[in-house]
Amino acid sequence: MIKEVRKGGIMRIESQKLIAMLLAQKLKDKIDKRRQQYAAGK
């Protein structure tokens, strides 16, 4: 029973890591686009 809980906790942490990575990638893309628009504006 304890093993199952630990397994579930690890899976939850992994999924949170994945979500964080996806959010970071989205943010990076947004910043890159804004930077390109800024460069094009000048």
PDBQT receptor file of N, H, CA, C and O in Angstrom, charges set to zero:
ATOM      1  N   MET A   1       0.839  -1.202   0.000  1.00  0.00    +0.000 N 
ATOM      2  CA  MET A   1       0.000   0.000   0.000  1.00  0.00    +0.000 C 
ATOM      3  C   MET A   1       0.877   1.256   0.000  1.00  0.00    +0.000 C 
ATOM      4  O   MET A   1       0.607   2.209  -0.731  1.00  0.00    +0.000 OA
ATOM      5  N   ILE A   2       1.918   1.248   0.818  1.00  0.00    +0.000 N 
ATOM      6  H   ILE A   2       2.137   0.474   1.411  1.00  0.00    +0.000 HD
ATOM      7  CA  ILE A   2       2.818   2.400   0.865  1.00  0.00    +0.000 C 
ATOM      8  C   ILE A   2       3.510   2.584  -0.494  1.00  0.00    +0.000 C 
ATOM      9  O   ILE A   2       3.701   3.710  -0.955  1.00  0.00    +0.000 OA
ATOM     10  N   LYS A   3       3.877   1.474  -1.122  1.00  0.00    +0.000 N 
ATOM     11  H   LYS A   3       3.722   0.560  -0.748  1.00  0.00    +0.000 HD
ATOM     12  CA  LYS A   3       4.522   1.548  -2.439  1.00  0.00    +0.000 C 
ATOM     13  C   LYS A   3       3.613   2.250  -3.447  1.00  0.00    +0.000 C 
ATOM     14  O   LYS A   3       4.060   3.092  -4.226  1.00  0.00    +0.000 OA
ATOM     15  N   GLU A   4       2.335   1.888  -3.417  1.00  0.00    +0.000 N 
ATOM     16  H   GLU A   4       1.972   1.204  -2.784  1.00  0.00    +0.000 HD
ATOM     17  CA  GLU A   4       1.388   2.497  -4.357  1.00  0.00    +0.000 C 
ATOM     18  C   GLU A   4       1.318   4.014  -4.160  1.00  0.00    +0.000 C 
ATOM     19  O   GLU A   4       1.305   4.777  -5.126  1.00  0.00    +0.000 OA
ATOM     20  N   VAL A   5       1.275   4.431  -2.913  1.00  0.00    +0.000 N 
ATOM     21  H   VAL A   5       1.286   3.812  -2.128  1.00  0.00    +0.000 HD
ATOM     22  CA  VAL A   5       1.205   5.872  -2.618  1.00  0.00    +0.000 C 
ATOM     23  C   VAL A   5       2.457   6.570  -3.141  1.00  0.00    +0.000 C 
ATOM     24  O   VAL A   5       2.382   7.643  -3.739  1.00  0.00    +0.000 OA
ATOM     25  N   ARG A   6       3.606   5.944  -2.904  1.00  0.00    +0.000 N 
ATOM     26  H   ARG A   6       3.667   5.073  -2.418  1.00  0.00    +0.000 HD
ATOM     27  CA  ARG A   6       4.861   6.542  -3.349  1.00  0.00    +0.000 C 
ATOM     28  C   ARG A   6       4.885   6.639  -4.872  1.00  0.00    +0.000 C 
ATOM     29  O   ARG A   6       5.301   7.649  -5.441  1.00  0.00    +0.000 OA
ATOM     30  N   LYS A   7       4.427   5.564  -5.520  1.00  0.00    +0.000 N 
ATOM     31  H   LYS A   7       4.089   4.744  -5.058  1.00  0.00    +0.000 HD
ATOM     32  CA  LYS A   7       4.367   5.536  -6.978  1.00  0.00    +0.000 C 
ATOM     33  C   LYS A   7       3.483   6.675  -7.485  1.00  0.00    +0.000 C 
ATOM     34  O   LYS A   7       3.855   7.404  -8.404  1.00  0.00    +0.000 OA
ATOM     35  N   GLY A   8       2.308   6.815  -6.872  1.00  0.00    +0.000 N 
ATOM     36  H   GLY A   8       2.005   6.223  -6.125  1.00  0.00    +0.000 HD
ATOM     37  CA  GLY A   8       1.388   7.872  -7.279  1.00  0.00    +0.000 C 
ATOM     38  C   GLY A   8       1.998   9.245  -7.075  1.00  0.00    +0.000 C 
ATOM     39  O   GLY A   8       1.823  10.136  -7.907  1.00  0.00    +0.000 OA
ATOM     40  N   GLY A   9       2.718   9.423  -5.967  1.00  0.00    +0.000 N 
ATOM     41  H   GLY A   9       2.861   8.699  -5.291  1.00  0.00    +0.000 HD
ATOM     42  CA  GLY A   9       3.366  10.705  -5.693  1.00  0.00    +0.000 C 
ATOM     43  C   GLY A   9       4.407  11.031  -6.739  1.00  0.00    +0.000 C 
ATOM     44  O   GLY A   9       4.510  12.171  -7.193  1.00  0.00    +0.000 OA
ATOM     45  N   ILE A  10       5.184  10.018  -7.124  1.00  0.00    +0.000 N 
ATOM     46  H   ILE A  10       5.100   9.093  -6.756  1.00  0.00    +0.000 HD
ATOM     47  CA  ILE A  10       6.219  10.230  -8.147  1.00  0.00    +0.000 C 
ATOM     48  C   ILE A  10       5.557  10.612  -9.465  1.00  0.00    +0.000 C 
ATOM     49  O   ILE A  10       5.998  11.540 -10.143  1.00  0.00    +0.000 OA
ATOM     50  N   MET A  11       4.491   9.889  -9.828  1.00  0.00    +0.000 N 
ATOM     51  H   MET A  11       4.132   9.135  -9.277  1.00  0.00    +0.000 HD
ATOM     52  CA  MET A  11       3.797  10.193 -11.082  1.00  0.00    +0.000 C 
ATOM     53  C   MET A  11       3.250  11.610 -11.071  1.00  0.00    +0.000 C 
ATOM     54  O   MET A  11       3.299  12.309 -12.082  1.00  0.00    +0.000 OA
ATOM     55  N   ARG A  12       2.729  12.033  -9.924  1.00  0.00    +0.000 N 
ATOM     56  H   ARG A  12       2.689  11.465  -9.102  1.00  0.00    +0.000 HD
ATOM     57  CA  ARG A  12       2.174  13.381  -9.817  1.00  0.00    +0.000 C 
ATOM     58  C   ARG A  12       3.284  14.408 -10.009  1.00  0.00    +0.000 C 
ATOM     59  O   ARG A  12       3.105  15.404 -10.710  1.00  0.00    +0.000 OA
ATOM     60  N   ILE A  13       4.438  14.157  -9.379  1.00  0.00    +0.000 N 
ATOM     61  H   ILE A  13       4.584  13.348  -8.810  1.00  0.00    +0.000 HD
ATOM     62  CA  ILE A  13       5.572  15.074  -9.507  1.00  0.00    +0.000 C 
ATOM     63  C   ILE A  13       6.037  15.133 -10.958  1.00  0.00    +0.000 C 
ATOM     64  O   ILE A  13       6.327  16.210 -11.478  1.00  0.00    +0.000 OA
ATOM     65  N   GLU A  14       6.108  13.968 -11.614  1.00  0.00    +0.000 N 
ATOM     66  H   GLU A  14       5.872  13.093 -11.191  1.00  0.00    +0.000 HD
ATOM     67  CA  GLU A  14       6.531  13.920 -13.019  1.00  0.00    +0.000 C 
ATOM     68  C   GLU A  14       5.580  14.732 -13.895  1.00  0.00    +0.000 C 
ATOM     69  O   GLU A  14       6.027  15.491 -14.755  1.00  0.00    +0.000 OA
ATOM     70  N   SER A  15       4.270  14.578 -13.681  1.00  0.00    +0.000 N 
ATOM     71  H   SER A  15       3.908  13.961 -12.982  1.00  0.00    +0.000 HD
ATOM     72  CA  SER A  15       3.302  15.301 -14.506  1.00  0.00    +0.000 C 
ATOM     73  C   SER A  15       3.414  16.804 -14.243  1.00  0.00    +0.000 C 
ATOM     74  O   SER A  15       3.256  17.606 -15.164  1.00  0.00    +0.000 OA
ATOM     75  N   GLN A  16       3.683  17.190 -12.997  1.00  0.00    +0.000 N 
ATOM     76  H   GLN A  16       3.811  16.538 -12.249  1.00  0.00    +0.000 HD
ATOM     77  CA  GLN A  16       3.847  18.617 -12.689  1.00  0.00    +0.000 C 
ATOM     78  C   GLN A  16       5.083  19.160 -13.391  1.00  0.00    +0.000 C 
ATOM     79  O   GLN A  16       5.079  20.283 -13.896  1.00  0.00    +0.000 OA
ATOM     80  N   LYS A  17       6.153  18.346 -13.421  1.00  0.00    +0.000 N 
ATOM     81  H   LYS A  17       6.157  17.434 -13.011  1.00  0.00    +0.000 HD
ATOM     82  CA  LYS A  17       7.377  18.753 -14.122  1.00  0.00    +0.000 C 
ATOM     83  C   LYS A  17       7.073  18.971 -15.593  1.00  0.00    +0.000 C 
ATOM     84  O   LYS A  17       7.513  19.952 -16.194  1.00  0.00    +0.000 OA
ATOM     85  N   LEU A  18       6.308  18.034 -16.170  1.00  0.00    +0.000 N 
ATOM     86  H   LEU A  18       5.951  17.238 -15.682  1.00  0.00    +0.000 HD
ATOM     87  CA  LEU A  18       5.966  18.103 -17.588  1.00  0.00    +0.000 C 
ATOM     88  C   LEU A  18       5.160  19.370 -17.871  1.00  0.00    +0.000 C 
ATOM     89  O   LEU A  18       5.425  20.082 -18.840  1.00  0.00    +0.000 OA
ATOM     90  N   ILE A  19       4.174  19.642 -17.014  1.00  0.00    +0.000 N 
ATOM     91  H   ILE A  19       3.958  19.063 -16.228  1.00  0.00    +0.000 HD
ATOM     92  CA  ILE A  19       3.339  20.842 -17.177  1.00  0.00    +0.000 C 
ATOM     93  C   ILE A  19       4.208  22.096 -17.082  1.00  0.00    +0.000 C 
ATOM     94  O   ILE A  19       4.053  23.028 -17.871  1.00  0.00    +0.000 OA
ATOM     95  N   ALA A  20       5.121  22.110 -16.110  1.00  0.00    +0.000 N 
ATOM     96  H   ALA A  20       5.246  21.353 -15.469  1.00  0.00    +0.000 HD
ATOM     97  CA  ALA A  20       6.005  23.267 -15.929  1.00  0.00    +0.000 C 
ATOM     98  C   ALA A  20       6.866  23.469 -17.171  1.00  0.00    +0.000 C 
ATOM     99  O   ALA A  20       7.083  24.600 -17.608  1.00  0.00    +0.000 OA
ATOM    100  N   MET A  21       7.357  22.360 -17.741  1.00  0.00    +0.000 N 
ATOM    101  H   MET A  21       7.180  21.441 -17.386  1.00  0.00    +0.000 HD
ATOM    102  CA  MET A  21       8.180  22.450 -18.944  1.00  0.00    +0.000 C 
ATOM    103  C   MET A  21       7.376  23.023 -20.102  1.00  0.00    +0.000 C 
ATOM    104  O   MET A  21       7.867  23.870 -20.848  1.00  0.00    +0.000 OA
ATOM    105  N   LEU A  22       6.127  22.554 -20.250  1.00  0.00    +0.000 N 
ATOM    106  H   LEU A  22       5.729  21.866 -19.643  1.00  0.00    +0.000 HD
ATOM    107  CA  LEU A  22       5.276  23.041 -21.333  1.00  0.00    +0.000 C 
ATOM    108  C   LEU A  22       4.986  24.531 -21.158  1.00  0.00    +0.000 C 
ATOM    109  O   LEU A  22       5.025  25.292 -22.125  1.00  0.00    +0.000 OA
ATOM    110  N   LEU A  23       4.697  24.945 -19.925  1.00  0.00    +0.000 N 
ATOM    111  H   LEU A  23       4.665  24.327 -19.140  1.00  0.00    +0.000 HD
ATOM    112  CA  LEU A  23       4.418  26.366 -19.668  1.00  0.00    +0.000 C 
ATOM    113  C   LEU A  23       5.652  27.211 -19.974  1.00  0.00    +0.000 C 
ATOM    114  O   LEU A  23       5.545  28.286 -20.564  1.00  0.00    +0.000 OA
ATOM    115  N   ALA A  24       6.819  26.722 -19.571  1.00  0.00    +0.000 N 
ATOM    116  H   ALA A  24       6.906  25.848 -19.091  1.00  0.00    +0.000 HD
ATOM    117  CA  ALA A  24       8.065  27.451 -19.818  1.00  0.00    +0.000 C 
ATOM    118  C   ALA A  24       8.288  27.594 -21.319  1.00  0.00    +0.000 C 
ATOM    119  O   ALA A  24       8.717  28.648 -21.787  1.00  0.00    +0.000 OA
ATOM    120  N   GLN A  25       7.997  26.533 -22.074  1.00  0.00    +0.000 N 
ATOM    121  H   GLN A  25       7.649  25.676 -21.693  1.00  0.00    +0.000 HD
ATOM    122  CA  GLN A  25       8.172  26.564 -23.532  1.00  0.00    +0.000 C 
ATOM    123  C   GLN A  25       7.225  27.581 -24.155  1.00  0.00    +0.000 C 
ATOM    124  O   GLN A  25       7.624  28.344 -25.035  1.00  0.00    +0.000 OA
ATOM    125  N   LYS A  26       5.975  27.596 -23.705  1.00  0.00    +0.000 N 
ATOM    126  H   LYS A  26       5.651  26.976 -22.990  1.00  0.00    +0.000 HD
ATOM    127  CA  LYS A  26       4.985  28.553 -24.223  1.00  0.00    +0.000 C 
ATOM    128  C   LYS A  26       5.455  29.979 -23.948  1.00  0.00    +0.000 C 
ATOM    129  O   LYS A  26       5.400  30.849 -24.817  1.00  0.00    +0.000 OA
ATOM    130  N   LEU A  27       5.921  30.195 -22.714  1.00  0.00    +0.000 N 
ATOM    131  H   LEU A  27       5.966  29.488 -22.009  1.00  0.00    +0.000 HD
ATOM    132  CA  LEU A  27       6.374  31.526 -22.318  1.00  0.00    +0.000 C 
ATOM    133  C   LEU A  27       7.555  31.960 -23.189  1.00  0.00    +0.000 C 
ATOM    134  O   LEU A  27       7.625  33.103 -23.639  1.00  0.00    +0.000 OA
ATOM    135  N   LYS A  28       8.474  31.029 -23.414  1.00  0.00    +0.000 N 
ATOM    136  H   LYS A  28       8.416  30.100 -23.048  1.00  0.00    +0.000 HD
ATOM    137  CA  LYS A  28       9.660  31.300 -24.233  1.00  0.00    +0.000 C 
ATOM    138  C   LYS A  28       9.240  31.665 -25.652  1.00  0.00    +0.000 C 
ATOM    139  O   LYS A  28       9.769  32.610 -26.239  1.00  0.00    +0.000 OA
ATOM    140  N   ASP A  29       8.280  30.908 -26.206  1.00  0.00    +0.000 N 
ATOM    141  H   ASP A  29       7.850  30.141 -25.730  1.00  0.00    +0.000 HD
ATOM    142  CA  ASP A  29       7.795  31.192 -27.560  1.00  0.00    +0.000 C 
ATOM    143  C   ASP A  29       7.177  32.591 -27.612  1.00  0.00    +0.000 C 
ATOM    144  O   ASP A  29       7.409  33.343 -28.559  1.00  0.00    +0.000 OA
ATOM    145  N   LYS A  30       6.393  32.931 -26.592  1.00  0.00    +0.000 N 
ATOM    146  H   LYS A  30       6.205  32.320 -25.824  1.00  0.00    +0.000 HD
ATOM    147  CA  LYS A  30       5.733  34.229 -26.539  1.00  0.00    +0.000 C 
ATOM    148  C   LYS A  30       6.772  35.345 -26.520  1.00  0.00    +0.000 C 
ATOM    149  O   LYS A  30       6.643  36.341 -27.231  1.00  0.00    +0.000 OA
ATOM    150  N   ILE A  31       7.809  35.163 -25.694  1.00  0.00    +0.000 N 
ATOM    151  H   ILE A  31       7.914  34.354 -25.116  1.00  0.00    +0.000 HD
ATOM    152  CA  ILE A  31       8.873  36.167 -25.581  1.00  0.00    +0.000 C 
ATOM    153  C   ILE A  31       9.621  36.288 -26.901  1.00  0.00    +0.000 C 
ATOM    154  O   ILE A  31       9.932  37.394 -27.344  1.00  0.00    +0.000 OA
ATOM    155  N   ASP A  32       9.910  35.150 -27.528  1.00  0.00    +0.000 N 
ATOM    156  H   ASP A  32       9.657  34.252 -27.168  1.00  0.00    +0.000 HD
ATOM    157  CA  ASP A  32      10.617  35.170 -28.815  1.00  0.00    +0.000 C 
ATOM    158  C   ASP A  32       9.810  35.929 -29.861  1.00  0.00    +0.000 C 
ATOM    159  O   ASP A  32      10.357  36.743 -30.605  1.00  0.00    +0.000 OA
ATOM    160  N   LYS A  33       8.498  35.656 -29.915  1.00  0.00    +0.000 N 
ATOM    161  H   LYS A  33       8.054  34.995 -29.311  1.00  0.00    +0.000 HD
ATOM    162  CA  LYS A  33       7.643  36.337 -30.888  1.00  0.00    +0.000 C 
ATOM    163  C   LYS A  33       7.650  37.837 -30.642  1.00  0.00    +0.000 C 
ATOM    164  O   LYS A  33       7.765  38.629 -31.578  1.00  0.00    +0.000 OA
ATOM    165  N   ARG A  34       7.528  38.221 -29.375  1.00  0.00    +0.000 N 
ATOM    166  H   ARG A  34       7.435  37.578 -28.616  1.00  0.00    +0.000 HD
ATOM    167  CA  ARG A  34       7.497  39.641 -29.033  1.00  0.00    +0.000 C 
ATOM    168  C   ARG A  34       8.821  40.298 -29.417  1.00  0.00    +0.000 C 
ATOM    169  O   ARG A  34       8.852  41.427 -29.908  1.00  0.00    +0.000 OA
ATOM    170  N   ARG A  35       9.909  39.569 -29.183  1.00  0.00    +0.000 N 
ATOM    171  H   ARG A  35       9.884  38.652 -28.785  1.00  0.00    +0.000 HD
ATOM    172  CA  ARG A  35      11.232  40.089 -29.503  1.00  0.00    +0.000 C 
ATOM    173  C   ARG A  35      11.362  40.286 -31.016  1.00  0.00    +0.000 C 
ATOM    174  O   ARG A  35      11.942  41.272 -31.472  1.00  0.00    +0.000 OA
ATOM    175  N   GLN A  36      10.817  39.341 -31.791  1.00  0.00    +0.000 N 
ATOM    176  H   GLN A  36      10.346  38.540 -31.421  1.00  0.00    +0.000 HD
ATOM    177  CA  GLN A  36      10.868  39.446 -33.250  1.00  0.00    +0.000 C 
ATOM    178  C   GLN A  36      10.048  40.640 -33.721  1.00  0.00    +0.000 C 
ATOM    179  O   GLN A  36      10.480  41.384 -34.601  1.00  0.00    +0.000 OA
ATOM    180  N   GLN A  37       8.868  40.825 -33.137  1.00  0.00    +0.000 N 
ATOM    181  H   GLN A  37       8.517  40.221 -32.422  1.00  0.00    +0.000 HD
ATOM    182  CA  GLN A  37       8.005  41.948 -33.513  1.00  0.00    +0.000 C 
ATOM    183  C   GLN A  37       8.712  43.271 -33.183  1.00  0.00    +0.000 C 
ATOM    184  O   GLN A  37       8.668  44.229 -33.955  1.00  0.00    +0.000 OA
ATOM    185  N   TYR A  38       9.362  43.292 -32.017  1.00  0.00    +0.000 N 
ATOM    186  H   TYR A  38       9.398  42.514 -31.390  1.00  0.00    +0.000 HD
ATOM    187  CA  TYR A  38      10.077  44.499 -31.586  1.00  0.00    +0.000 C 
ATOM    188  C   TYR A  38      11.210  44.815 -32.554  1.00  0.00    +0.000 C 
ATOM    189  O   TYR A  38      11.418  45.968 -32.934  1.00  0.00    +0.000 OA
ATOM    190  N   ALA A  39      11.950  43.758 -32.953  1.00  0.00    +0.000 N 
ATOM    191  H   ALA A  39      11.781  42.821 -32.645  1.00  0.00    +0.000 HD
ATOM    192  CA  ALA A  39      13.069  43.924 -33.892  1.00  0.00    +0.000 C 
ATOM    193  C   ALA A  39      12.536  44.388 -35.251  1.00  0.00    +0.000 C 
ATOM    194  O   ALA A  39      13.147  45.234 -35.904  1.00  0.00    +0.000 OA
ATOM    195  N   ALA A  40      11.403  43.835 -35.669  1.00  0.00    +0.000 N 
ATOM    196  H   ALA A  40      10.907  43.148 -35.138  1.00  0.00    +0.000 HD
ATOM    197  CA  ALA A  40      10.810  44.207 -36.961  1.00  0.00    +0.000 C 
ATOM    198  C   ALA A  40      10.303  45.647 -36.904  1.00  0.00    +0.000 C 
ATOM    199  O   ALA A  40      10.384  46.375 -37.893  1.00  0.00    +0.000 OA
ATOM    200  N   GLY A  41       9.783  46.056 -35.754  1.00  0.00    +0.000 N 
ATOM    201  H   GLY A  41       9.717  45.465 -34.950  1.00  0.00    +0.000 HD
ATOM    202  CA  GLY A  41       9.273  47.416 -35.583  1.00  0.00    +0.000 C 
ATOM    203  C   GLY A  41      10.372  48.452 -35.735  1.00  0.00    +0.000 C 
ATOM    204  O   GLY A  41      10.123  49.557 -36.217  1.00  0.00    +0.000 OA
ATOM    205  N   LYS A  42      11.581  48.106 -35.330  1.00  0.00    +0.000 N 
ATOM    206  H   LYS A  42      11.784  47.208 -34.938  1.00  0.00    +0.000 HD
ATOM    207  CA  LYS A  42      12.723  49.025 -35.458  1.00  0.00    +0.000 C 
ATOM    208  C   LYS A  42      13.322  48.879 -36.815  1.00  0.00    +0.000 C 
ATOM    209  O   LYS A  42      14.296  49.560 -37.136  1.00  0.00    +0.000 OA
TER     210      LYS A  42
